[in-house]
């Protein structure tokens, strides 16, 4: 039995890199949601006005994009595993 160590190391490195990327994008989505909550709280208190409301919508859109990217990466990985 012959093990291709180079291919094994490449696969492990790629998997680690994708895992770190997905975790970072998910963390950015959580950060965007927390910034949205801060903007909504500022609007409720009446401190910042319409600018905070627009920032809240933008943060929510960013969070949705981040979570969609994470979901897409997971579904793509599952399709690679169970594709055939």
Buried (B, 14 or more C-beta within 10 A) or exposed (E): EEEEEEEEEEEEEEEEEEEEEBEEBBEBBEBBBEBBEBBBEBBEEEEEEEEBBEBBEBBBEBBEBBBEBBEEBEEEBEEEEEEE
